[in-house]
């Protein structure tokens, strides 16, 4: 009978020194949305997330309207003490123009000069749709040189069939592996599968941030990839992101849900965008959707 206390002590000691598994590890959570109204929404502030993401035209600093929009967004992020991730994207004025590596470096410097607290960037949005990995690798190297103390994601990639081969070609061209990759795994999330996420994890080393993900309520963007939509299914997909996809590897460090609300707003989110894509946690009627309840439960946020 005297052995029981000793056995219990040894068991407790063993549990204390066992490191957390991938399934036990918690990822950092953020919200991706180009609309600044979320920063003043009490439902957003109640979440106490630390990370936000914005998609910025690479030449935005040279356009008054775009600078004004981004000034408002950045002011909201800074006031709330949040860490912004800036993902560069196509010009709103030059629809078929690839910037040079020097232009991308200048774009980063311009953003840093105007918003010195911004230190996290992604080279390009969904680059494996129509950008050569060799081109994006040159952008990435130039941006790293422009800000050696910044975190520069290799690219934000879609979880499509080429995600593995594209990222491997990027590494070959850059002759090094980025410390962080961005992934938009909407297909995995909404089909409740892990195919695309596993492809990226298997193809390259480095941490992975889900820089856009979540359940889709509706879409009409001409994609040939079919998956279920709807508010209730979106909640199921959002739950799957955290219960399964984020736990595939300890290399998955952050999850940014896209997006906060559905409504007209700002440079990167227009009325047309809302007609073609809706994954908002808040609907156009300003009412919370089931996906928000999933996130609130995950973060332990009480609702009235």
N, C-alpha and C positions, 0 to 999 in steps of 0.2 A: 504493500500500500504506500510506502514511503517513496517509491519510485515515481509516482504520478506527478507530484510537483516538479520534479527534475525534468521529466519528459515534456511537461507543458512549457517549462522555461526554455528548453532546447528548441521546441517547435516555434515559440515566439521569436527566438533569436534568428532562426532560419528564415522565417517570413520577413523579418526586418532587413536582412541583407540581400534578399533576392531582388534583382533589378526589375523595374516595371517592363512588362512585355508590350509589344506593339498594340495589342488589344486593350491594354490598360492605359496607354499613353493618351493624353488629351491634346488635340490640335488647337492652335490659336484660331479664333473665329473673326472674320471681318465681313463687311458689306461692300459690294461693288455697285456703284450707281453714280451717274454723272449729274444727278439733280441735287442741288444743295439744300432743298427743303427738308431732307431727312435729318439734318443736323439740329433742327429746331422742333422735331417731332418727339414728344415725350416718350412715345413707345420705342423710338430708336435709342434715346439716351438711357432708358431703363435697362437696355440690354448690356450696357457697359462694355461694349466691344472696344478693342484697341486699334483695329486696323480698318482702313477704307481704301478703295481703289477707284481710280478715275482714268478714263481713256481719253487721251489728248492728241489732237492732230499735231504732227511733228512741227508744223510751222505756226502753231497757235500764237506764239509770242509776237508774231508780225501782223496780227490782225486785231483791231481794236475790240470788235464784238467778242471774239474768242478770249482775249485777255480779260475782258470785263467779266465774262462768265466764269473763267477759271479763278479770278481774284475772289469772287464770291464763294466758290466751292472751297478753295484753300482757306479762306477766312473761317468758314464753318468748321473745317477739320481742325484747324489750329486752336480755335476757341474751345473745342471739346477735348483737346489734348490727344488727338488721334494721330496715328502714323499713316501717312498716305503712300500708296504705291501708284506711280504714274506709268501707264502703258502707252507708248506711242503708237499712232495709227496714221492712216492715210490723210493727206491734206483734204480739206473741204473745198479747196479752190482748184486743186490739180488732181483730177480723178484718176489719171493714169501715169502718175509721176513717181518714180523711185528716187528717194533722196540719195545723195552720196554719203560715204562714211563721215566725211568732214561736216556735212550738214547735220547728221545725227548727233555728232559730238557737240556742235554748236547749239542744237536744240536742247540737249541736256544742260549745257552751261547756262543757257538763257533761262530755263526753268529754275535752276539752282540760284541764279542771281536774283530772281524775283521772289523766290520762296526758299530761302536758305535752309529751312528745316526739312525739306524734302530730300531724302537720301536713298530712296528705293525706286528703281525703274525697271520696266520690262521693255526689251528692245522693240518688239512689234506685236500687234494684236493678231492672233490666229494666223501666224506666219505660214503654217503648212498648207494653207488654202491655195495661195498663189505667189508665194515668194520662194526664191531659190535659197536653200540653206547656206550656200556659200556667200550670198549677198548679205544675209542677215548676220552671219558670223563676222563679216567685216564691220558691220554696224556695231555689233556687240564689242568687238575689240577696241573700236574707236571710242565708244562710250565709257568703257572701263578706263581707258587712258585719260579721258576727260575728267573723270572723278574716281580716282583709285580707292577712296574711302567709302564710296557708295556701293550698295548691293545692286548689281545689274543682272536681271534674269536673262537667260539665253533668248527666250521668246515665250509668248503665250501660245500654246499649241492646242488644237482641237483633237479630241480622242477619235480621230478617223484612222483608216487603215494605214496611212503612211507615217503615223506619228513616230514609230520606232526607227524606220529607215531615214526619215527626215532629220531626226535628232542626231543620228549617227553620222550622217553627212556633215551636219553642223560641226560636230566635234572634230571630224577629220579636217575640215577647212580651217577651224580655229586653232587646231593643234593643242587644244586643252578643253577641259569640261567645265561648263559653268557651275558655280556652287549651288545655283537654284534654277529650276525650270518652272515655268507656269503651264498649267493645264486647264482646259475647259472641257470637262468630262460630262457634258449634258447627255450624250447618248448612253453612256454607262449608267448615269443616275436615273434616267427616265425609262430605261429598259430593265433596270434592276440587275445589271450585269457588271462585270469587272474587266472586260476584254481590253478596251483602249488604255485604261489606267495601268493595267499589268504590262502592256506593250511598252509604254514609256519607262516604267520602272525596270523592266528587263533590259531595255536597249542601252540605257546610259546610267551613269552614276550621278550623284548630286541630289540635293533635297528637291522636293516637289511641293509647290503650292498650287492648290486648286484656285486659280485666280478668277474664275467664273464657274459656278456650278449651281445646282439646285433643281427644283421641280418646275416644269413649264406648264403654265395654265393654258396658253394658246399660242399658236405661231402660224404664220403664213408667209414664210420667207423663201419659198421655192426650193427648200432642201429636199433631196431625194432620199434622205434617211428618215424613216418613219418611226415614231414612238408615241406612246399614249400621252395624252394631255388632259387637263382638267384640274380644278382646284383640289379635289380629294386625292387624285393621283399625284399631284405636285407635292402634297404633304408626305405621301408615302416615299416619293423619290428623295425628298429632303432628308427624311429619316434614314434612308439607305445610304446617303452620302456619309453620314456620321457613324452609322452602325457597322458599315461594311467597307466602303471605299477608303475612308480616312484611316482605317485600321489595317489596310493591306501591307503597310510597311511603316516603320518608324521614320522613314525618310519623308513621309507626308507630314509637313509641319504646319501648314495653314490652310484654311478653307474660307474663301470669300463667296458668299451667296450673292447671286445677281437676280433680281435687284430689289431695292427697298419698296418703291411704290410705282403704280402705273398711272402716268399722267404726263401732260405736256411739260417739257422743261429743257432748257439749256441746249448747248451746242451739240452734245453727244447723244441726246435723247429727244427726238422730235416726235410730233404727232404721228408721223409716218412710221417711226420705229415702234410705237405702241400698237399700231395696227398689225405689224408683222411679227411682233414678239412680245409676250407678256409672261414674265415669271415673277411678278411682284409679290412681295409678302403682304402688301396692302393693295387692295383693289381700287379701281377707278372711282368707286363710291366712298373711298376713304375708310372702308371697313377692313379689319384684319382678316386674313385668310388662314386656313388650317395650317399652312406651312409656318406661319409666324408662331402659332401655338407650339409646333414642334421645336422651334428654336428657343422659345421662351422656356419650355420644359427642360431642354438641354442645358440652358444657362442658369436654371433655377430662378427665373424671374416670375414673381407673383403677378397675377392679373386680377383686375377688379371684377 
